[in-house]
């Protein structure tokens, strides 16, 4: 369907208002409009409202199929990916995941092991239509000496296909070793990464946050936190991060993931937190699939009572940037997943109610994470931009989100890519011994 090279016109494509800035057309109630999209030498040269007349003879008539920009996945863990067959979560709980992952990391995470699983994950994400991805890297000693060089090599290998970013990951108690944390911050800066920690309600949380912000300011780093991945109403580290940002005068980008406990807290506490998050210009990413899996898991005789996601609607209403992302893939934190951002958006729509109206929620898997990750031109379709987009069979949200769309066409720089998903059998030898 998509020509190998040269110039071509896609007629009768269905584009979404939130992902096509500057495109003027009569949009329907779900935000879609029919358009003709012209590609020349790997770039989009024009997007115009679809003419009422018959498409030109040389045009490819897509008959109203949806075309979206390639996805941006801003919170993943591809260093952990696919260890489930050798180290499953024994009970599906958060602590079960933490302990299983720690044991596997200590025993098995050599440079070769991490590199092969990372590459497998990236081939999956690429085939599904992801253009940019941020991964967290477990950076507790001595793993940081192994995983960061592997990541830098992988970023170079994948350059031009997936734009890769990395954020270090450690419990905030690790910041107490000031000399070691300073060295970690230097390593992250040298790798052009993002400084990240997991926050807990430890007694010295505010002091430790000050140290994190000081290192980020010193080395010119953006920040990425895991926060409040629990149903404990006393977990308010999201608010503490916002306060620390304000009193430190931080000017970089901050992304905070999970924030599950906020959905359990009293209204006054929620309002206070959201006001501070908005003032501090934090962005928040919810991980709907992983948190649906982990949160409120009690025992196999008890049904979960809540969804585990944070208050994205309330955040968005205050102008807070919000996104959803893949998180973990076939590891003890989430037994499933394939880094398919269409699946993430489908599940988010059902779990978080990204509908009635749809509004600009599609930005949560494209334009908004691209902005947080400082990726100019990613996550949108516009004349002059790279021709990186996905052609789906669905012609409406109910069609698009009802099927896996496994026959989607992924176009990069104007050409359809080979969408061969890697075979799980490739990893079999890593799962024994």
TORDO-866158 format. One record per residue (C-alpha): chain; residue number from 1; x negated, y, z. Coordinates in nm, 2 decimals, always signed. Each point is the difference from the previous one (the first is absolute). Layout:
! TORDO-866158
[rec "A",NUM,[X,Y,Z]] ...
***
This chain:
! TORDO-866158
[rec "A",1,[+0.00,+0.00,+0.00]] [rec "A",2,[-0.27,+0.25,+0.10]] [rec "A",3,[-0.26,+0.06,-0.29]] [rec "A",4,[-0.36,-0.08,+0.06]] [rec "A",5,[-0.13,+0.35,-0.07]] [rec "A",6,[+0.08,+0.33,-0.17]] [rec "A",7,[+0.32,+0.21,+0.04]] [rec "A",8,[+0.35,-0.13,+0.07]] [rec "A",9,[+0.34,+0.12,+0.11]] [rec "A",10,[+0.21,-0.18,+0.26]] [rec "A",11,[+0.36,+0.11,-0.06]] [rec "A",12,[+0.29,-0.03,+0.24]] [rec "A",13,[-0.21,-0.06,+0.31]] [rec "A",14,[+0.16,+0.07,+0.34]] [rec "A",15,[-0.21,+0.23,+0.22]] [rec "A",16,[+0.06,+0.11,+0.36]] [rec "A",17,[+0.01,+0.37,+0.09]] [rec "A",18,[-0.22,-0.04,+0.31]] [rec "A",19,[-0.28,-0.15,-0.20]] [rec "A",20,[+0.00,+0.22,-0.31]] [rec "A",21,[-0.08,+0.36,+0.11]] [rec "A",22,[+0.08,+0.26,-0.25]] [rec "A",23,[+0.23,-0.22,-0.20]] [rec "A",24,[+0.34,+0.17,-0.08]] [rec "A",25,[+0.29,-0.22,-0.09]] [rec "A",26,[+0.35,-0.09,+0.11]] [rec "A",27,[-0.07,-0.24,+0.29]] [rec "A",28,[+0.27,-0.23,+0.13]] [rec "A",29,[+0.11,-0.05,+0.36]] [rec "A",30,[-0.29,-0.25,+0.06]] [rec "A",31,[-0.26,+0.25,-0.13]] [rec "A",32,[-0.05,-0.17,-0.34]] [rec "A",33,[-0.01,+0.16,-0.35]] [rec "A",34,[-0.06,-0.14,-0.34]] [rec "A",35,[-0.32,+0.12,-0.17]] [rec "A",36,[-0.24,-0.05,-0.28]] [rec "A",37,[-0.36,-0.05,+0.11]] [rec "A",38,[-0.29,+0.05,-0.24]] [rec "A",39,[-0.34,-0.16,+0.06]] [rec "A",40,[-0.32,+0.09,-0.19]] [rec "A",41,[-0.35,-0.14,+0.06]] [rec "A",42,[+0.09,-0.11,+0.35]] [rec "A",43,[+0.17,+0.31,+0.12]] [rec "A",44,[+0.36,+0.12,+0.02]] [rec "A",45,[+0.03,+0.28,-0.25]] [rec "A",46,[+0.37,+0.08,+0.04]] [rec "A",47,[+0.31,-0.09,+0.20]] [rec "A",48,[+0.32,+0.14,-0.14]] [rec "A",49,[+0.37,-0.06,+0.06]] [rec "A",50,[+0.13,-0.28,-0.21]] [rec "A",51,[+0.16,+0.13,-0.32]] [rec "A",52,[+0.36,-0.10,-0.08]] [rec "A",53,[-0.10,-0.11,-0.35]] [rec "A",54,[-0.14,-0.34,-0.10]] [rec "A",55,[-0.37,-0.05,+0.11]] [rec "A",56,[-0.27,+0.06,-0.26]] [rec "A",57,[-0.09,-0.30,-0.21]] [rec "A",58,[-0.34,-0.03,+0.16]] [rec "A",59,[+0.13,+0.03,+0.35]] [rec "A",60,[+0.03,-0.29,+0.24]] [rec "A",61,[+0.35,+0.01,+0.13]] [rec "A",62,[+0.01,-0.12,+0.37]] [rec "A",63,[+0.38,+0.03,+0.02]] [rec "A",64,[+0.01,+0.16,+0.34]] [rec "A",65,[-0.26,-0.21,+0.18]] [rec "A",66,[-0.15,+0.17,+0.31]] [rec "A",67,[-0.36,+0.12,-0.03]] [rec "A",68,[-0.18,+0.09,+0.32]] [rec "A",69,[-0.36,+0.13,+0.07]] [rec "A",70,[-0.24,-0.26,+0.13]] [rec "A",71,[+0.02,-0.05,+0.37]] [rec "A",72,[-0.22,+0.13,+0.28]] [rec "A",73,[-0.04,-0.23,+0.30]] [rec "A",74,[-0.14,+0.20,+0.29]] [rec "A",75,[-0.01,-0.25,+0.28]] [rec "A",76,[-0.14,-0.36,-0.05]] [rec "A",77,[-0.24,-0.24,+0.15]] [rec "A",78,[-0.17,-0.18,-0.29]] [rec "A",79,[-0.29,-0.11,+0.23]] [rec "A",80,[+0.25,-0.22,+0.19]] [rec "A",81,[+0.20,-0.11,-0.30]] [rec "A",82,[+0.08,-0.37,-0.07]] [rec "A",83,[-0.16,-0.15,+0.32]] [rec "A",84,[+0.34,-0.15,+0.10]] [rec "A",85,[-0.07,-0.35,-0.13]] [rec "A",86,[-0.30,-0.04,+0.23]] [rec "A",87,[+0.12,+0.22,+0.29]] [rec "A",88,[+0.38,+0.04,+0.03]] [rec "A",89,[+0.17,+0.20,+0.27]] [rec "A",90,[+0.10,-0.27,+0.26]] [rec "A",91,[+0.32,+0.17,+0.11]] [rec "A",92,[+0.07,+0.30,-0.23]] [rec "A",93,[-0.07,+0.26,+0.27]] [rec "A",94,[-0.23,+0.30,-0.02]] [rec "A",95,[-0.23,-0.14,+0.26]] [rec "A",96,[+0.00,-0.33,-0.18]] [rec "A",97,[-0.11,+0.19,-0.32]] [rec "A",98,[-0.27,+0.20,+0.19]] [rec "A",99,[-0.15,-0.31,+0.16]] [rec "A",100,[+0.01,-0.21,-0.31]] [rec "A",101,[-0.16,+0.27,-0.22]] [rec "A",102,[-0.27,+0.07,+0.25]] [rec "A",103,[-0.10,-0.37,+0.02]] [rec "A",104,[+0.00,-0.03,-0.38]] [rec "A",105,[-0.21,+0.32,-0.04]] [rec "A",106,[-0.26,-0.12,+0.25]] [rec "A",107,[-0.03,-0.35,-0.16]] [rec "A",108,[+0.05,+0.06,-0.37]] [rec "A",109,[-0.03,+0.36,-0.13]] [rec "A",110,[-0.32,-0.02,-0.19]] [rec "A",111,[-0.07,+0.24,-0.29]] [rec "A",112,[+0.09,-0.27,-0.25]] [rec "A",113,[+0.32,-0.09,+0.18]] [rec "A",114,[+0.12,+0.36,+0.03]] [rec "A",115,[-0.10,+0.09,-0.36]] [rec "A",116,[+0.19,-0.30,-0.16]] [rec "A",117,[+0.31,+0.07,+0.20]] [rec "A",118,[-0.01,+0.37,-0.08]] [rec "A",119,[-0.04,-0.06,-0.37]] [rec "A",120,[+0.29,-0.25,+0.00]] [rec "A",121,[+0.22,+0.27,+0.17]] [rec "A",122,[-0.10,+0.27,-0.24]] [rec "A",123,[+0.07,-0.22,-0.31]] [rec "A",124,[+0.35,-0.05,+0.15]] [rec "A",125,[+0.06,+0.37,+0.06]] [rec "A",126,[-0.13,+0.09,-0.34]] [rec "A",127,[+0.23,-0.25,-0.18]] [rec "A",128,[+0.30,+0.14,+0.19]] [rec "A",129,[-0.07,+0.36,-0.10]] [rec "A",130,[-0.20,+0.16,+0.28]] [rec "A",131,[-0.24,+0.27,-0.11]] [rec "A",132,[-0.14,+0.11,+0.34]] [rec "A",133,[-0.04,-0.18,+0.33]] [rec "A",134,[-0.13,+0.08,+0.35]] [rec "A",135,[-0.12,-0.29,+0.21]] [rec "A",136,[-0.09,-0.01,+0.37]] [rec "A",137,[-0.32,-0.18,+0.08]] [rec "A",138,[-0.04,-0.17,+0.34]] [rec "A",139,[-0.31,+0.18,+0.13]] [rec "A",140,[-0.07,-0.15,+0.34]] [rec "A",141,[-0.36,-0.11,+0.04]] [rec "A",142,[-0.15,-0.17,-0.20]] [rec "A",143,[+0.27,-0.01,-0.26]] [rec "A",144,[-0.06,+0.36,-0.11]] [rec "A",145,[-0.35,-0.10,-0.12]] [rec "A",146,[+0.16,-0.26,-0.23]] [rec "A",147,[+0.32,+0.14,-0.13]] [rec "A",148,[-0.09,+0.36,-0.09]] [rec "A",149,[-0.28,-0.10,-0.25]] [rec "A",150,[+0.25,-0.26,-0.15]] [rec "A",151,[+0.26,+0.27,-0.03]] [rec "A",152,[-0.24,+0.25,-0.17]] [rec "A",153,[-0.10,-0.27,-0.25]] [rec "A",154,[+0.37,-0.09,-0.06]] [rec "A",155,[+0.09,+0.37,-0.06]] [rec "A",156,[-0.26,+0.02,-0.27]] [rec "A",157,[+0.11,-0.33,-0.16]] [rec "A",158,[+0.36,+0.12,-0.01]] [rec "A",159,[-0.07,+0.36,-0.11]] [rec "A",160,[+0.24,+0.10,-0.28]] [rec "A",161,[+0.26,-0.26,+0.09]] [rec "A",162,[+0.08,+0.06,+0.37]] [rec "A",163,[-0.12,+0.31,+0.19]] [rec "A",164,[-0.12,-0.14,+0.33]] [rec "A",165,[-0.02,+0.17,+0.34]] [rec "A",166,[-0.09,-0.15,+0.34]] [rec "A",167,[+0.06,+0.10,+0.36]] [rec "A",168,[-0.18,-0.16,+0.29]] [rec "A",169,[+0.21,-0.19,+0.25]] [rec "A",170,[-0.07,-0.05,+0.37]] [rec "A",171,[+0.19,+0.03,+0.32]] [rec "A",172,[-0.05,+0.35,+0.15]] [rec "A",173,[-0.18,-0.15,+0.30]] [rec "A",174,[-0.29,-0.05,-0.23]] [rec "A",175,[-0.04,+0.38,-0.01]] [rec "A",176,[-0.12,-0.01,+0.36]] [rec "A",177,[-0.34,-0.11,-0.14]] [rec "A",178,[-0.08,+0.35,-0.13]] [rec "A",179,[-0.34,-0.09,-0.16]] [rec "A",180,[+0.14,-0.30,-0.18]] [rec "A",181,[+0.31,+0.19,-0.12]] [rec "A",182,[-0.22,+0.29,-0.12]] [rec "A",183,[-0.19,-0.26,-0.22]] [rec "A",184,[+0.33,-0.14,-0.13]] [rec "A",185,[+0.12,+0.34,-0.09]] [rec "A",186,[-0.33,+0.06,-0.19]] [rec "A",187,[+0.05,-0.33,-0.18]] [rec "A",188,[+0.35,+0.09,-0.10]] [rec "A",189,[-0.10,+0.34,-0.12]] [rec "A",190,[-0.29,-0.15,-0.21]] [rec "A",191,[+0.26,-0.23,-0.16]] [rec "A",192,[+0.24,+0.29,-0.07]] [rec "A",193,[+0.25,-0.17,+0.22]] [rec "A",194,[+0.27,+0.10,+0.26]] [rec "A",195,[-0.04,-0.01,+0.37]] [rec "A",196,[+0.26,-0.22,+0.17]] [rec "A",197,[+0.08,-0.15,+0.34]] [rec "A",198,[+0.29,-0.19,+0.16]] [rec "A",199,[+0.15,+0.20,+0.29]] [rec "A",200,[+0.13,-0.14,+0.32]] [rec "A",201,[+0.13,+0.16,+0.32]] [rec "A",202,[-0.33,-0.03,+0.18]] [rec "A",203,[-0.07,+0.24,+0.29]] [rec "A",204,[-0.26,+0.20,-0.19]] [rec "A",205,[+0.19,+0.02,-0.33]] [rec "A",206,[-0.02,+0.37,-0.03]] [rec "A",207,[-0.38,+0.01,+0.07]] [rec "A",208,[-0.05,-0.28,-0.26]] [rec "A",209,[+0.21,+0.18,-0.26]] [rec "A",210,[-0.21,+0.31,+0.05]] [rec "A",211,[-0.31,-0.20,-0.08]] [rec "A",212,[+0.17,-0.14,-0.31]] [rec "A",213,[+0.09,+0.34,-0.12]] [rec "A",214,[-0.34,+0.14,+0.08]] [rec "A",215,[-0.17,-0.27,-0.22]] [rec "A",216,[+0.25,+0.06,-0.28]] [rec "A",217,[-0.07,+0.38,+0.01]] [rec "A",218,[-0.37,-0.05,+0.02]] [rec "A",219,[-0.02,-0.23,-0.30]] [rec "A",220,[+0.29,+0.15,-0.20]] [rec "A",221,[+0.22,-0.31,+0.01]] [rec "A",222,[+0.37,-0.05,-0.03]] [rec "A",223,[+0.17,-0.21,+0.27]] [rec "A",224,[+0.21,-0.31,-0.01]] [rec "A",225,[+0.16,-0.14,+0.32]] [rec "A",226,[+0.19,-0.32,+0.09]] [rec "A",227,[+0.24,+0.12,+0.28]] [rec "A",228,[+0.27,-0.14,+0.22]] [rec "A",229,[+0.05,-0.33,-0.18]] [rec "A",230,[+0.22,-0.12,+0.29]] [rec "A",231,[+0.36,+0.03,+0.14]] [rec "A",232,[-0.14,+0.15,+0.32]] [rec "A",233,[+0.18,+0.33,+0.06]] [rec "A",234,[-0.30,+0.12,+0.20]] [rec "A",235,[-0.22,-0.02,-0.31]] [rec "A",236,[-0.03,+0.37,-0.12]] [rec "A",237,[-0.34,+0.01,-0.16]] [rec "A",238,[+0.16,+0.15,-0.32]] [rec "A",239,[+0.08,+0.31,+0.21]] [rec "A",240,[-0.35,-0.01,+0.15]] [rec "A",241,[-0.16,-0.01,-0.34]] [rec "A",242,[+0.21,+0.30,-0.11]] [rec "A",243,[-0.10,+0.19,+0.31]] [rec "A",244,[-0.36,-0.08,-0.04]] [rec "A",245,[+0.00,+0.12,-0.36]] [rec "A",246,[+0.15,+0.33,+0.10]] [rec "A",247,[-0.23,+0.07,+0.29]] [rec "A",248,[-0.30,-0.10,-0.20]] [rec "A",249,[+0.10,+0.22,-0.30]] [rec "A",250,[-0.04,-0.30,-0.24]] [rec "A",251,[+0.04,+0.10,-0.36]] [rec "A",252,[-0.04,-0.34,-0.18]] [rec "A",253,[+0.26,-0.25,-0.10]] [rec "A",254,[+0.14,-0.23,+0.27]] [rec "A",255,[+0.20,-0.31,-0.07]] [rec "A",256,[+0.16,-0.20,+0.28]] [rec "A",257,[+0.13,-0.35,-0.05]] [rec "A",258,[+0.28,-0.20,+0.17]] [rec "A",259,[+0.13,+0.23,+0.28]] [rec "A",260,[+0.26,-0.27,+0.08]] [rec "A",261,[+0.07,+0.10,+0.36]] [rec "A",262,[+0.14,+0.34,-0.11]] [rec "A",263,[+0.32,-0.17,-0.11]] [rec "A",264,[+0.05,-0.13,+0.36]] [rec "A",265,[-0.05,+0.33,+0.19]] [rec "A",266,[+0.25,+0.24,+0.14]] [rec "A",267,[+0.11,+0.28,-0.23]] [rec "A",268,[-0.18,+0.28,+0.18]] [rec "A",269,[-0.33,-0.19,-0.01]] [rec "A",270,[+0.06,-0.06,-0.37]] [rec "A",271,[+0.07,+0.36,-0.08]] [rec "A",272,[-0.30,+0.12,+0.19]] [rec "A",273,[-0.22,-0.24,-0.18]] [rec "A",274,[+0.14,+0.08,-0.35]] [rec "A",275,[-0.04,+0.37,+0.06]] [rec "A",276,[-0.37,-0.05,+0.09]] [rec "A",277,[-0.06,-0.24,-0.29]] [rec "A",278,[+0.14,+0.26,-0.25]] [rec "A",279,[-0.20,+0.29,+0.15]] [rec "A",280,[-0.32,-0.21,-0.02]] [rec "A",281,[+0.08,-0.09,-0.36]] [rec "A",282,[-0.04,-0.38,+0.06]] [rec "A",283,[+0.11,-0.24,-0.26]] [rec "A",284,[+0.16,-0.33,+0.11]] [rec "A",285,[+0.01,-0.34,-0.18]] [rec "A",286,[+0.24,-0.27,+0.10]] [rec "A",287,[-0.08,-0.37,-0.07]] [rec "A",288,[+0.35,-0.15,-0.03]] [rec "A",289,[-0.09,-0.36,-0.08]] [rec "A",290,[-0.27,-0.05,+0.25]] [rec "A",291,[+0.19,+0.17,+0.28]] [rec "A",292,[+0.32,-0.19,-0.07]] [rec "A",293,[-0.21,-0.31,+0.03]] [rec "A",294,[-0.18,+0.08,+0.32]] [rec "A",295,[+0.22,+0.23,+0.20]] [rec "A",296,[+0.26,-0.12,+0.25]] [rec "A",297,[-0.11,-0.36,-0.05]] [rec "A",298,[+0.09,-0.16,+0.34]] [rec "A",299,[+0.03,-0.38,-0.05]] [rec "A",300,[+0.16,-0.23,-0.24]] [rec "A",301,[+0.33,+0.00,+0.19]] [rec "A",302,[+0.05,+0.38,-0.01]] [rec "A",303,[+0.10,+0.21,-0.30]] [rec "A",304,[-0.19,+0.33,-0.05]] [rec "A",305,[+0.21,+0.31,+0.09]] [rec "A",306,[-0.18,+0.28,-0.19]] [rec "A",307,[-0.18,+0.05,-0.33]] [rec "A",308,[-0.34,+0.11,+0.12]] [rec "A",309,[-0.03,+0.30,-0.23]] [rec "A",310,[-0.04,+0.37,+0.10]] [rec "A",311,[+0.22,+0.30,-0.05]] [rec "A",312,[-0.08,+0.09,-0.36]] [rec "A",313,[+0.33,+0.18,-0.07]] [rec "A",314,[-0.04,+0.23,+0.30]] [rec "A",315,[-0.37,+0.07,-0.09]] [rec "A",316,[+0.08,+0.07,-0.36]] [rec "A",317,[+0.28,+0.25,+0.11]] [rec "A",318,[-0.27,+0.20,+0.18]] [rec "A",319,[-0.23,+0.01,-0.30]] [rec "A",320,[-0.24,-0.27,+0.13]] [rec "A",321,[-0.16,-0.20,-0.28]] [rec "A",322,[+0.11,-0.36,+0.01]] [rec "A",323,[-0.10,-0.31,-0.18]] [rec "A",324,[+0.05,-0.38,+0.01]] [rec "A",325,[-0.28,-0.25,-0.08]] [rec "A",326,[-0.09,-0.37,-0.02]] [rec "A",327,[-0.20,-0.04,+0.32]] [rec "A",328,[-0.12,-0.36,+0.06]] [rec "A",329,[+0.02,-0.28,-0.26]] [rec "A",330,[+0.00,-0.37,+0.09]] [rec "A",331,[-0.19,+0.04,+0.33]] [rec "A",332,[+0.10,-0.04,+0.37]] [rec "A",333,[+0.17,+0.34,+0.00]] [rec "A",334,[+0.23,-0.08,-0.30]] [rec "A",335,[+0.03,-0.35,-0.14]] [rec "A",336,[+0.13,+0.12,-0.34]] [rec "A",337,[-0.04,+0.28,-0.26]] [rec "A",338,[-0.20,+0.05,-0.31]] [rec "A",339,[-0.09,+0.37,-0.01]] [rec "A",340,[+0.30,+0.06,-0.23]] [rec "A",341,[+0.12,+0.35,+0.07]] [rec "A",342,[+0.33,-0.06,-0.18]] [rec "A",343,[+0.07,-0.27,+0.26]] [rec "A",344,[-0.10,+0.25,+0.27]] [rec "A",345,[+0.24,+0.27,-0.14]] [rec "A",346,[+0.28,-0.26,-0.04]] [rec "A",347,[-0.04,-0.11,+0.36]] [rec "A",348,[-0.03,+0.35,+0.13]] [rec "A",349,[+0.32,+0.10,-0.18]] [rec "A",350,[+0.18,-0.28,+0.18]] [rec "A",351,[-0.16,+0.04,+0.34]] [rec "A",352,[-0.03,+0.38,+0.01]] [rec "A",353,[+0.30,+0.09,-0.21]] [rec "A",354,[-0.18,+0.18,-0.29]] [rec "A",355,[+0.34,+0.04,-0.17]] [rec "A",356,[+0.33,+0.19,+0.02]] [rec "A",357,[-0.16,+0.22,-0.12]] [rec "A",358,[-0.33,-0.12,-0.15]] [rec "A",359,[-0.12,+0.36,-0.01]] [rec "A",360,[-0.38,+0.02,-0.03]] [rec "A",361,[-0.08,-0.32,+0.19]] [rec "A",362,[-0.19,-0.15,-0.30]] [rec "A",363,[-0.27,+0.24,+0.09]] [rec "A",364,[-0.08,-0.21,+0.30]] [rec "A",365,[-0.18,-0.26,-0.21]] [rec "A",366,[-0.16,+0.23,-0.25]] [rec "A",367,[-0.03,+0.38,+0.02]] [rec "A",368,[+0.00,+0.04,+0.38]] [rec "A",369,[-0.28,-0.25,+0.08]] [rec "A",370,[-0.20,+0.14,-0.30]] [rec "A",371,[+0.02,+0.34,+0.16]] [rec "A",372,[-0.11,-0.14,+0.34]] [rec "A",373,[-0.29,-0.18,-0.16]] [rec "A",374,[-0.10,+0.32,-0.20]] [rec "A",375,[+0.06,-0.17,-0.34]] [rec "A",376,[+0.08,+0.27,-0.25]] [rec "A",377,[+0.23,-0.12,-0.28]] [rec "A",378,[+0.08,-0.34,+0.16]] [rec "A",379,[+0.36,-0.10,+0.08]] [rec "A",380,[+0.17,+0.22,-0.25]] [rec "A",381,[+0.07,+0.02,-0.38]] [rec "A",382,[-0.08,+0.32,-0.17]] [rec "A",383,[-0.12,+0.13,-0.34]] [rec "A",384,[-0.38,+0.01,+0.01]] [rec "A",385,[-0.03,-0.28,+0.25]] [rec "A",386,[-0.14,-0.34,-0.05]] [rec "A",387,[+0.25,-0.25,-0.15]] [rec "A",388,[+0.01,-0.22,+0.31]] [rec "A",389,[+0.36,-0.14,+0.04]] [rec "A",390,[+0.21,-0.30,+0.04]] [rec "A",391,[+0.29,-0.10,-0.23]] [rec "A",392,[+0.27,-0.20,+0.17]] [rec "A",393,[+0.30,-0.19,-0.13]] [rec "A",394,[+0.24,+0.17,+0.25]] [rec "A",395,[+0.20,+0.30,-0.12]] [rec "A",396,[+0.13,+0.10,+0.34]] [rec "A",397,[-0.10,-0.03,+0.36]] [rec "A",398,[+0.23,-0.30,+0.06]] [rec "A",399,[-0.15,-0.18,-0.30]] [rec "A",400,[-0.36,+0.10,+0.08]] [rec "A",401,[+0.02,-0.10,+0.37]] [rec "A",402,[+0.20,-0.32,-0.04]] [rec "A",403,[-0.26,-0.21,-0.19]] [rec "A",404,[-0.38,-0.04,+0.05]] [rec "A",405,[-0.06,+0.16,-0.35]] [rec "A",406,[-0.29,-0.26,-0.04]] [rec "A",407,[+0.01,+0.08,-0.38]] [rec "A",408,[-0.07,+0.37,+0.05]] [rec "A",409,[-0.25,+0.17,-0.24]] [rec "A",410,[-0.29,+0.18,+0.17]] [rec "A",411,[-0.16,+0.27,-0.22]] [rec "A",412,[-0.34,+0.15,+0.09]] [rec "A",413,[-0.15,+0.28,-0.21]] [rec "A",414,[+0.27,-0.07,-0.26]] [rec "A",415,[-0.06,-0.37,-0.04]] [rec "A",416,[+0.19,-0.30,+0.15]] [rec "A",417,[-0.23,-0.20,+0.23]] [rec "A",418,[-0.02,-0.38,+0.03]] [rec "A",419,[+0.21,-0.07,+0.30]] [rec "A",420,[-0.14,-0.34,+0.11]] [rec "A",421,[+0.04,-0.05,+0.37]] [rec "A",422,[-0.28,-0.19,+0.17]] [rec "A",423,[+0.07,-0.36,+0.10]] [rec "A",424,[+0.00,-0.07,+0.38]] [rec "A",425,[-0.21,-0.31,-0.08]] [rec "A",426,[-0.30,+0.23,-0.06]] [rec "A",427,[-0.02,+0.05,+0.37]] [rec "A",428,[+0.03,-0.36,+0.10]] [rec "A",429,[-0.37,-0.05,+0.07]] [rec "A",430,[+0.00,+0.30,+0.24]] [rec "A",431,[+0.28,-0.17,+0.21]] [rec "A",432,[-0.20,-0.31,+0.10]] [rec "A",433,[-0.28,-0.07,+0.24]] 
***
